[in-house]
Amino acid sequence: MALTAAPAQAAVVTETVQGRYVRIVSSADWSAAAAMTDGMSVRWDLTVSAHAPDPGSVRVSVSANGAVPLAVDVRTCAEPWRGSDCSSGERMLRADWAVPRGGQPVEIEAMPADAVAYLRLDVRVGDDAQRGASTQIRVHADGLGDAVQIGPGPEHALPATGGGIPVPVIVVGGVLVVAAAVILVVAARRRRDGGER
């Protein structure tokens, strides 16, 4: 995953969540998430696969919980992404999607259990973001009686604070939490509109 404005400085963190059958591999530059400002996006690549003895299907969903509106482009490729390219032709699942923030998973893709989904989420802070707020976004995969998700446990509850929050606090277990980023976005908008000198 890369910060679109500065891909050369990306510090990609790759994590794997393995259930009995279903697996998610997550790659993202969480330090870029902490530095997001207006007009920038953070890229989150995920590989969803399953290894089961019987045929079936796997559903992939996204959920969000928090006060910060998020706008997300969700694309999929039939093979691993090569930089910004999908040589087999990308498929757009959601464009400029205002992710519901009630915490309920919203299905974005269903696939045969013997397939592999190479997903790419480009996440932006939406309009009307409030200073000091935060949002957690998760990707879920379930099928074959198995379910996994990229997200924190209850022991990682995060305060809606800002400023110099270290990256491990902002992102836990592959969850993008837009907290410090929101403060930067709101401050940038206020300066642009002449509300802050």
N, C-alpha and C positions, 0 to 999 in steps of 0.2 A: 504494500500500500504506500502511496506517496502523497505528500502535500502538493497540490497542483502547482502552487507558486514556486516551490523549491524542491523538485524531485531529487536533486543531487544530495540533499541533506537528510534524506529519509533514513529513519532508523526503524526498520521493520521488525516487529516482534511476531513470531509464529507460535501458535499454541494449538494443541490437539485435545479434543474431548472425544472419548471413546466409550460408547455404550456396549451392550451385548452384541448388537449387530450394526448399529448406526454410528457413523463417525463424522465429525466436523473438524476441519483444519482451518484455522483462522490466521490471517496475516494482515497486520495493520501497523501504521506508524502512529502510535499513541501520543508521542511527543508533539506531533503535528496537530493532533486534536486539541492539545492544551494551548496551542498558539494560534488557533483559528481566529481570523478576523473577517470582517464583512467582505464578501466576494470570494472567499476561499472555501475549498471543500477538502474533506478527508476521505481517502479511498480505503475500503475494507474488502479484502478478497477472502472468499470462503470456498472450500471444497467439501461437498457433502457426498458421502458414499455409504453403501451398506454391503455387508457380507452375510447373507442368510441362506439357510439350506433350502428354503422354499421360495417360489415366486411371490411377489407382493409389490407394494408401492410405498414410497416415502414422501411425506408432505413436508415442505419447507415453509416456515412462517417467520414473521417479524413482529416483535412487540416493543413497545416503548412505555416508559413510566416517568413522569416528571412534568415540570412546568415550562420547559423550553420547547417551542415548536421546532420540528426538524423537517427538512425537505430532502428527500432521498430519491436518487435514480438507481433502479435495480436492473442489472443486465445479467444475462447468462451466456455462456459459451459452451460448445460441445467438447472443447479441449482446453488444456491450461492456457490462460492468458499469457501472451508474450508482450510484456510492457503494456502499451495501450491498445494492442491489436488482438483481435480474435480472427485468426485466418480462416476459420470455417464459417464466419459470419455471426456476429452477436445477435441476441434476441433481447429486446427491451421488455421487461416485465412490468415495471412501473416507472413513469417519468414525472419528475418534480412532485413526488408523492408526499403529501402531508401525513406523516405516520400518526395514526391515532395513539394518544398517550394515556389510555386507560389501563394499560398493562395486559390486555387480551391479545393473544397471538392472531395475526391476520395472515392467512395463507397466501403465498406468492407463487408457489410452484409445487407441482406434484410430478413425481418421476418414478419409473420402474425401479425396483430394488437393485437390479443389476446394472443400472446406469450410474454415472457420476455427474454431478452438477458443479460447474465452475461459476460461482456467483461473484458479482462485483457490485458493491454498494458505494455510491458516492454520496456522502452525508454532508449536508449544509445546515447551518443555523437558519431557521425560518424567520419570517417577519414577526415583529412585536415581541422579540425576546426581552425578558425583564432582567435587570441587573441582579446578580447573585443567585439566579435560579439554576436548576440542573435537570438533565434528563438522561435516563439509561436506555439504551437500545440493545435488544438481544435478537439473535437468530436461533430458531428452534428447528429441529428435524425429528420427525416421529414416524414410525411405521414398524410393521412386523412385531408389534407388541413392545417396542423399544422406543425410548424418547431421550434425546440429549439436547442441550442448549449451551450456547456460549453466554455466560452471565455469572454475576457474583452470587455468593450465598448471603444469608441474612447477617452474617458477621461482618460484612463489608458495607453496611449502610453508610451512605455518604452525606455529609452536610452540604447545604447549598451555600458554600463559601466561595471565595475567589482569591485573586492575588497569586501568591507564589505557592500554589498547591503542587506538590511533587507528582510526577507522572504516575508512580505506582498507586497513589491514592485516587487520581483521576480515573484511571483505568485498572480494573481488577478482573482477571479471568476473561479478558477479551471483550469487556463491555465498554462502549464509548460513552463517557459521561461528559456532557458539555456543560462545564461549570465555569472555569476560568475563561474559557473561550467566549462565553456569553458576555462577560464583563468587558472583554476587549471589543467585541462587536458593538455593544451598546455605547461604549465610550467613543468608538470611532464614528458612529452615527451622530452622536451629540456634537462632536467636534465639527463634522461635516456640515451639520445644520446650524452651526453657530451658537449652540447652546452651552458650549464649554470652551473656555479660552486656554 
